[in-house]
Amino acid sequence: YGRWGVNYIYGTWQVLRGMRALNLNMNENWLRRGGAWLESVQHEDGGWGERCNTYDDPVFKGQGPSTASQTAWAVMGLCAFDDPENPVLKRGIEYLARTQNADGSWSEDETTGTGFPKVFYLKYDMYRNAWPLLALATYKQICERAAAKKNGAPK
């Protein structure tokens, strides 16, 4: 359940990234289920999206038009498993690359920010640009770690 971002995608990403930062074993079943859920709600276009109505009825979780910010959250959630070869993750990265504007920004019409669930929602203009950049940087880091590990370098 998400607090500052809409909603289950945001909450799942926050938990997965947080547990990874705490160096938990990311192969724990409960963490793997979070990653599997993110994978299960990826859209055909390679992105992720979810609308504010998920706070009213969880049947809608993971549904809604793909957005740059929500795709970035899902990408960072999957990056917590340190598997840059995950095809779902790669499709998310491709979505971000494909939807980036010529000036380096992303467009986002959907509301992806949460003020107070079921009370008011926000359109943080920085979400559409800051989160995708962080997601791309995070993916680059796990690619570099995987390459270093393959070449026998320390973590």
Secondary structure, 3 states (H helix, E strand, C coil): CCCCECCHHHHHHHHHHHHHHCCCCCCCHHHHHHHHHHHHCCCCCCCECCCHHHHCCHHHCCCCCCEHHHHHHHHHHHHCCCCCCCHHHHHHHHHHHHHCCCCCCCCCCCCCEEEECCCEEECCCCHHHHHHHHHHHHHHHHHHHHHHHHCCCCC
